């Protein structure tokens, strides 16, 4: 179970997070329920609030995952001489 937000954390509504991530509110709630974003229910009505730092951490994780996949795909199309630094380069950047 994810840790609750710190006392001084800035809390965002699911719609604010959806706007930042450019996804639907339902997708944000799915991320919260999956534990990828830290959220909690507040107030008598139990409205959801999401820790801003968890959104930043989620975005950082997504950037790192994308970077690793790009490197993996690049390594799949590179020739051995490209990887070794000798010979002709098939796919120049």
Secondary structure, DSSP 4 states (H G I P E B T S, - for coil): -PPPPPTT--EE-HHHHHHHHTS-HHHHHHHHHTTSS-EEEETTTTEEEEEHHHHHHHHHHHHHHHHHHHHHHHHHH--HHHHHT-S--SS--
